[in-house]
Amino acid sequence: MQRDLPRYQKNNYDLLVIGGGINGASIAHLAALRRMKVALLEKNDFAAGTSSKSSKLMHGGIRYLERFEFGLVRESLRERYFHVQAAPHLVRPLAFIIPVYEGDRRPLWMMRLGVFLYDLLAGSQKIGQHRFLSRDDLLKHEPNLKSEGLTGGVLYYDAQMDDARVCLENVLAADAHGAHVANYVEVTAFIKENGRVTGVRARDRLAPEKPEFEIRARNFFCAAGPWTNALLKLDEPHAPEKVRPTKGVHIVTPKKICKHAFLIPAERDNRIFFVLPWKNNSMIGTTDTDYSGSPDQVAPEEADIAYLIEETRRVFPGLELHREDFKVSFAGLRPLLKREGSASNVSREHAVFTTASGLFFVAGGKFTSYRSIAEDCVDRIRPNSMVKIEALYGSGRIDEEGLPRTAREHGVSLELIQGLVEKYGARYTDLLKLGKENPALFEAVSPGLPLIKAELVYAVRTEMARSVDDLLYRRLSLGYSPAELEPHREDLLKAIHEVCAL
């Protein structure tokens, strides 16, 4: 994947996609599969916004059942199953527990009915079987759980994902099918002829001293998430806002809070939050509050962090969680459709609309449903129900039995090979080729850290990483994992500067 900006000025594209989050990446991917000449621009790094700041879940949305959004849940469950099958290196089944206490607004019978319906809607595409849990079962599985008032609970399955890499693999797949993709390129103006958009002016944010350049296309899709309102006003200064950004905050601690993932109703406002095992850490989130500032400036506030700690401490009282235990926090914005009502009750359905100048926009939607969203978008330009996204960049058969032989042939440990497979899927062989060309790249970045120097080179050469943050947060999945990152930060930064010259 090459960041070649001069080629943009030499082509007239069928489709220019603005926004390199999951929706923009999948639109570019599907359009390229349908043999369109595609360009994709992202003003920051791919997945740098909402698409790397989610709860890391590929889920059906069990809470949408109580709003009778059965179609949305069924679609999401289908997509969850697809990803578990097609990208097991990035999306894996995860068991969830919902504990129920005396006085909860959602009583035990409702939770039992909920998980039954959830699996019923999944049908043959279930990824695990729900169970009803007695009070004693819960405390046996999770002894740190609050016992007072506990009446029982349920266990069901959803999936955990590496959100940034799911997005990145869609970008890589788009590139592999001929799309021209680039990060750190910002659209600064729309070029119009007779009132219709025929191109954009753009600037290279990595070389601000260079002049802006023009890109021409026949169709334009803006998939900018929380930046949607800004692009609408770039097109028409008096355009009404279409997106209602809401802020979601997560906090991460190296402490092990629970063995399973938990879905818990908050006592303060009765909205739902998660306590999740994440790598060797525990992740808690999310909040859901309206946000009116610049999407470029969104950040966790101490009140958000205190809310999550307080609610978690209530359910796991014996762990003595404190503010200093949480080494990492992050905030993202959900680009919800502008609707009345509380933020957590706004539908997660998506919408596609056009402006008078001919721009297409997509807003709303869930990460899990991105394939369906992409299909809806690309169908507006070039319908073809026979061509869908059926694989990601790392999809493909892996000869598990042959991995020990592969390890011997390359003179590395089986654990190293398995670690590459878990991160890159079938593309693990790309990393082995780098090591074969230069055996020094098989060296560990730091003792005890499952990361080799070839991964740093691969991130820059193939995955278009352009900064330390690109590597830590969106290529190597270490930035939100303090248990892995902090003991090795110094060695890792040294290796990044030496191997990648970043």
C-alpha positions in Angstrom: 0.0 0.0 0.0 1.8 3.1 -1.3 1.0 6.7 -0.3 1.4 8.1 -3.8 -0.3 11.5 -3.9 0.8 12.7 -7.4 -1.3 9.9 -9.0 -4.5 11.5 -7.7 -4.0 14.4 -10.1 -3.6 12.1 -13.1 -6.9 10.2 -12.7 -10.6 10.9 -13.1 -12.2 8.6 -10.6 -15.5 6.8 -10.6 -15.8 7.4 -6.9 -13.9 9.5 -4.3 -14.5 8.5 -0.7 -13.8 11.0 2.0 -13.2 9.4 5.4 -11.0 6.4 6.3 -13.0 5.0 9.2 -14.9 1.7 8.9 -17.7 3.1 6.7 -15.3 4.9 4.3 -12.9 1.9 4.2 -15.7 -0.6 3.4 -17.3 1.6 0.8 -13.9 1.9 -1.0 -13.4 -1.8 -0.6 -16.7 -2.8 -2.1 -16.5 -0.2 -4.9 -13.1 -1.5 -5.8 -14.5 -5.1 -5.9 -17.2 -3.8 -8.3 -14.4 -2.6 -10.6 -14.8 1.0 -10.0 -11.9 3.4 -10.1 -11.8 4.5 -6.5 -9.9 7.0 -4.4 -10.0 7.1 -0.6 -8.8 10.1 1.5 -8.5 10.3 5.3 -7.4 13.5 6.9 -5.8 11.7 9.9 -4.8 8.1 10.1 -7.1 5.3 9.0 -9.5 4.4 12.0 -8.0 7.3 14.0 -11.5 8.5 15.0 -14.5 6.5 16.2 -13.3 3.3 14.5 -10.4 2.7 16.9 -12.2 4.1 20.0 -15.1 1.7 20.3 -15.8 -1.0 23.0 -14.0 -3.4 20.7 -17.1 -5.5 20.3 -18.6 -7.1 17.1 -22.0 -7.6 18.7 -25.7 -8.0 17.8 -26.8 -5.3 20.3 -28.8 -7.2 22.8 -30.1 -4.0 24.4 -31.9 -3.1 21.2 -34.3 -6.0 21.8 -36.2 -4.0 24.4 -36.8 -1.3 21.7 -38.1 -4.0 19.3 -35.3 -3.3 16.7 -35.3 -6.9 15.7 -34.2 -6.2 12.1 -31.1 -4.3 13.3 -30.3 -7.1 15.8 -30.8 -9.9 13.3 -28.5 -8.1 10.7 -25.9 -7.5 13.4 -25.9 -11.1 14.5 -25.4 -12.2 10.9 -22.5 -9.8 10.5 -21.0 -11.0 13.8 -21.0 -14.6 12.5 -19.5 -13.6 9.2 -16.5 -12.0 10.9 -15.9 -14.8 13.4 -15.7 -17.1 10.3 -13.8 -14.8 7.9 -11.5 -13.0 10.3 -10.9 -15.2 13.3 -7.6 -13.5 13.9 -9.4 -10.2 14.6 -12.9 -11.3 15.8 -13.3 -13.9 18.5 -16.3 -15.2 20.5 -16.5 -13.8 24.1 -18.8 -15.0 26.9 -20.9 -12.2 28.6 -22.6 -12.3 32.0 -25.6 -10.1 33.0 -26.1 -10.2 36.8 -29.5 -9.3 38.1 -30.1 -7.7 41.5 -33.3 -7.1 43.5 -34.9 -3.9 42.4 -33.3 -3.8 38.9 -35.4 -2.2 36.2 -34.8 -5.3 34.1 -35.8 -8.3 36.2 -34.4 -11.8 35.8 -37.3 -13.1 33.7 -36.7 -10.3 31.2 -33.0 -11.1 30.9 -33.8 -14.8 30.4 -36.2 -13.9 27.7 -33.7 -11.5 26.1 -30.9 -14.0 25.7 -33.4 -16.6 24.5 -34.6 -14.2 21.8 -31.0 -13.2 21.0 -30.0 -16.8 20.2 -33.3 -17.4 18.4 -32.7 -14.4 16.0 -29.1 -15.7 15.4 -30.5 -19.1 14.4 -27.8 -21.4 12.9 -25.4 -18.5 13.1 -25.0 -18.6 16.9 -21.4 -18.4 18.2 -22.2 -19.9 21.6 -25.2 -21.1 23.6 -26.8 -19.0 26.3 -27.3 -20.3 29.8 -29.3 -19.3 32.9 -27.2 -18.8 36.0 -28.2 -19.2 39.6 -26.9 -16.9 42.3 -24.5 -19.6 43.4 -23.3 -20.2 39.8 -22.5 -16.6 39.4 -20.5 -16.3 42.6 -18.7 -19.5 41.8 -17.6 -18.2 38.4 -17.0 -14.6 39.6 -16.2 -14.5 43.4 -15.5 -10.7 43.3 -19.1 -10.0 42.2 -21.3 -8.2 44.7 -23.4 -10.9 46.5 -25.9 -8.7 48.4 -29.3 -8.7 46.6 -28.0 -10.9 43.7 -30.9 -13.0 42.4 -29.2 -14.7 39.4 -28.2 -13.9 35.9 -27.6 -15.1 32.4 -24.6 -15.9 30.2 -24.6 -15.3 26.4 -22.0 -14.8 23.7 -21.0 -11.9 21.5 -17.6 -11.3 19.9 -14.6 -9.1 20.7 -12.6 -7.5 17.9 -9.6 -5.4 17.1 -11.6 -2.5 15.7 -8.7 -0.6 14.2 -7.3 -3.6 12.3 -10.7 -4.6 11.0 -10.9 -1.1 9.5 -7.3 -1.3 8.3 -7.9 -4.6 6.6 -10.7 -3.1 4.6 -8.4 -0.3 3.5 -5.7 -2.9 2.6 -8.3 -5.0 0.6 -9.5 -1.9 -1.2 -5.9 -1.1 -2.2 -5.3 -4.7 -3.2 -8.3 -4.4 -5.6 -6.9 -1.3 -7.2 -8.2 1.6 -5.1 -5.9 4.5 -4.5 -5.8 5.2 -0.7 -4.0 7.8 1.4 -4.0 8.9 5.0 -3.2 12.4 6.3 -4.8 14.1 3.2 -7.5 16.7 4.1 -10.2 17.9 1.7 -10.2 21.7 2.0 -12.9 22.7 -0.6 -15.3 21.2 -3.1 -14.9 22.2 -6.8 -18.2 22.9 -8.5 -19.3 23.3 -12.1 -22.9 24.5 -12.7 -23.7 23.8 -9.0 -22.5 20.2 -9.1 -19.4 18.9 -7.3 -16.8 17.7 -9.9 -13.7 17.6 -7.7 -12.0 18.5 -4.4 -9.0 20.5 -3.4 -6.9 18.7 -0.9 -3.7 19.2 1.1 -1.0 16.8 2.3 -1.0 17.2 6.1 2.5 15.5 6.3 3.9 18.2 4.0 2.0 21.4 4.7 4.5 23.5 2.8 3.4 21.9 -0.5 0.6 23.5 -2.5 -2.9 22.1 -2.4 -3.9 19.9 -5.3 -7.1 18.9 -7.1 -8.7 15.5 -7.5 -11.5 14.9 -10.0 -14.3 12.2 -9.8 -17.8 11.5 -11.1 -19.2 10.5 -7.7 -18.4 11.5 -4.1 -19.2 9.7 -0.8 -18.6 11.5 2.5 -18.2 8.9 5.3 -16.7 11.3 7.8 -18.5 10.1 11.0 -18.4 12.9 13.6 -17.0 15.3 10.9 -20.1 15.0 8.8 -21.6 18.3 9.9 -18.3 20.1 9.1 -18.2 18.6 5.5 -21.9 19.5 5.0 -21.0 23.2 5.8 -18.0 23.0 3.6 -20.3 22.1 0.7 -23.1 24.6 1.8 -22.3 27.1 4.7 -26.0 27.2 5.8 -26.6 23.4 5.6 -28.5 22.0 8.6 -26.7 19.5 10.8 -27.5 15.9 10.2 -25.3 14.2 12.9 -25.7 14.2 16.6 -22.2 13.3 18.0 -22.3 11.6 21.4 -19.2 10.9 23.4 -18.2 7.4 24.6 -15.4 7.1 27.2 -13.5 4.0 28.1 -11.0 3.4 30.8 -8.4 0.6 31.0 -6.6 -1.0 34.0 -4.0 -3.8 34.2 -6.0 -5.1 37.1 -8.0 -8.3 36.4 -11.6 -7.4 37.4 -13.4 -10.5 36.1 -12.9 -13.6 34.1 -15.9 -13.1 31.8 -17.2 -10.0 30.1 -20.0 -8.2 32.0 -23.0 -6.2 30.8 -24.2 -4.1 33.7 -27.0 -1.5 34.1 -25.6 1.6 35.8 -27.4 2.6 39.0 -27.1 6.3 38.4 -28.8 6.6 35.1 -29.8 3.0 34.3 -27.9 2.9 31.0 -25.8 -0.1 30.2 -22.0 -0.4 30.3 -19.4 -3.1 29.9 -16.6 -4.5 32.0 -14.4 -6.5 29.5 -11.2 -8.5 29.6 -9.0 -6.8 27.0 -5.7 -8.6 26.3 -4.1 -8.7 29.7 -6.2 -5.8 31.0 -9.7 -4.8 32.0 -11.6 -2.3 29.9 -14.7 -0.4 31.2 -17.1 1.6 29.1 -18.9 3.3 27.8 -20.5 6.6 28.6 -23.0 8.1 26.2 -23.4 11.9 26.4 -24.0 14.6 23.8 -20.9 16.4 22.6 -20.9 19.9 20.9 -17.1 20.6 20.6 -14.7 19.9 17.7 -14.4 16.2 16.9 -10.6 16.9 16.8 -10.6 17.8 20.5 -12.7 15.1 22.1 -11.1 13.6 25.2 -12.2 11.9 28.5 -13.1 14.2 31.4 -12.5 13.3 35.0 -16.3 13.2 35.5 -16.6 10.5 32.9 -13.8 8.4 34.4 -15.3 8.8 38.0 -18.7 7.7 36.7 -17.3 4.4 35.3 -15.1 3.7 38.3 -18.0 4.3 40.7 -20.4 2.1 38.8 -17.8 -0.7 38.5 -16.8 -0.5 42.2 -20.5 -0.9 43.1 -20.7 -4.3 41.3 -17.2 -5.4 42.3 -16.9 -3.9 45.8 -14.0 -6.1 47.0 -11.5 -5.0 44.4 -10.9 -1.4 45.8 -10.6 0.2 42.4 -9.0 3.7 42.5 -8.4 6.4 39.9 -4.6 5.6 39.9 -5.4 2.1 38.8 -6.6 3.3 35.4 -3.5 3.9 33.3 -5.3 4.5 30.0 -8.5 6.3 29.0 -9.9 7.2 25.6 -12.9 8.9 24.1 -14.6 8.5 20.7 -17.7 10.0 19.1 -20.7 8.1 17.8 -22.0 9.8 14.7 -25.7 9.3 15.5 -28.5 10.6 13.3 -29.8 13.9 14.6 -32.9 12.8 16.6 -34.7 14.0 19.7 -34.5 12.0 23.0 -31.7 10.8 25.2 -28.4 9.9 23.5 -28.6 6.2 24.5 -32.1 5.8 23.1 -31.3 7.2 19.6 -31.5 4.4 17.0 -28.2 3.0 15.6 -29.8 2.8 12.1 -27.8 4.5 9.3 -29.1 6.9 6.6 -27.8 7.9 3.2 -28.6 11.3 1.8 -27.5 13.6 -1.0 -27.0 17.4 -1.2 -28.1 19.8 -3.9 -24.5 19.7 -5.3 -24.6 15.9 -5.7 -22.6 14.8 -2.7 -23.6 11.5 -1.1 -23.3 11.3 2.7 -23.7 8.4 5.1 -24.4 8.9 8.8 -25.3 6.8 11.8 -25.0 3.0 11.9 -23.1 0.5 14.0 -19.6 -0.8 13.4 -20.9 -4.3 13.3 -23.1 -3.5 10.3 -20.5 -1.9 8.1 -20.8 -4.4 5.2 -24.5 -3.7 4.9 -23.9 0.0 5.1 -21.3 -0.2 2.4 -23.6 -2.2 0.1 -26.4 0.4 0.6 -24.0 3.2 -0.3 -22.3 1.6 -3.3 -25.6 0.4 -4.7 -26.6 4.1 -5.1 -23.8 4.4 -7.7 -23.2 0.9 -9.2 -25.7 -1.7 -8.1 -24.5 -5.3 -8.2 -26.0 -7.7 -5.7 -23.7 -10.5 -6.8 -20.6 -8.7 -5.6 -20.2 -8.3 -1.8 -17.4 -8.1 0.7 -16.7 -11.7 1.4 -13.2 -11.5 2.9 -10.8 -9.2 4.6 -7.2 -8.7 3.8 -6.0 -11.3 6.3 -8.8 -13.8 5.5 -7.8 -17.2 4.0 -7.1 -20.8 5.0 -4.2 -21.4 7.3 -2.6 -24.8 7.6 -2.5 -25.0 11.3 -0.8 -28.4 11.2 1.9 -27.1 9.0 2.9 -24.2 11.4 5.5 -26.2 13.3 7.2 -27.0 10.0 7.1 -23.4 9.0 8.7 -22.4 12.3 11.6 -24.8 11.7 12.1 -23.7 8.1 12.4 -20.1 9.2 14.4 -20.8 12.4 11.9 -19.2 14.7 9.7 -20.5 17.5 6.2 -21.9 17.0 4.9 -19.3 19.5 6.2 -16.5 17.2 4.5 -18.0 14.2 1.2 -18.4 16.1 1.4 -14.8 17.4 1.7 -13.5 13.8 -1.2 -15.7 12.7 -3.3 -14.2 15.5 -2.6 -10.7 14.4 -2.3 -10.9 10.6 -4.3 -14.0 9.7 -3.3 -15.6 6.4 -1.0 -12.6 5.8 1.5 -13.8 8.4 3.5 -15.1 5.5 4.2 -11.5 4.5 6.1 -11.0 7.8 8.0 -14.2 7.3 9.2 -13.0 3.9 10.6 -9.8 5.5 12.4 -11.9 8.1 13.8 -14.2 5.4 15.2 -11.2 3.5 16.7 -9.8 6.7 16.9 -12.3 9.7 17.5 -9.4 12.1 13.9 -8.5 11.7 12.9 -11.8 13.5 14.5 -10.2 16.7 12.1 -9.4 19.5 11.6 -5.6 20.0 11.8 -6.2 23.8 12.3 -9.3 26.0 8.9 -10.6 27.0 6.9 -8.5 24.5 5.4 -10.7 21.7 6.5 -8.3 18.9 9.2 -8.6 16.3 11.0 -5.9 14.3 9.5 -7.2 11.1 6.1 -6.0 12.3 7.4 -2.4 12.6 8.8 -2.5 9.1 5.5 -4.1 7.8 3.4 -1.4 9.4 5.4 1.3 7.6 6.0 -0.3 4.2 2.6 -2.1 3.7 0.2 -0.6 6.2 1.0 3.1 5.7 1.9 3.9 9.3 3.3 7.4 9.4 3.8 8.1 13.2 4.5 6.5 16.5 0.8 6.8 17.4 -0.2 5.0 14.1 2.0 2.1 15.2 1.0 1.9 18.8 -2.7 2.5 18.6 -3.8 1.3 15.2 -1.2 -1.2 13.8 0.2 -3.1 16.8 -2.9 -2.8 19.2 -0.6 -1.8 22.1 -1.7 1.7 22.9 -4.8 0.7 24.8 -3.1 -2.2 26.6 -1.0 -0.8 29.5 -0.2 -4.3 30.8 1.7 -5.0 27.6 3.0 -1.6 26.7 4.2 0.1 29.8 7.0 -2.4 30.8 8.4 -2.2 27.3 7.7 1.4 26.2 11.3 2.5 26.2 12.5 -0.5 24.2 9.6 -0.2 21.8 10.1 3.5 21.1 13.8 3.0 20.6 13.1 0.2 18.1 10.6 2.3 16.2 13.1 5.1 15.8 15.9 2.8 14.8 14.0 0.4 12.5 11.4 2.8 11.0 13.1 6.2 11.4 9.9 7.7 12.8 
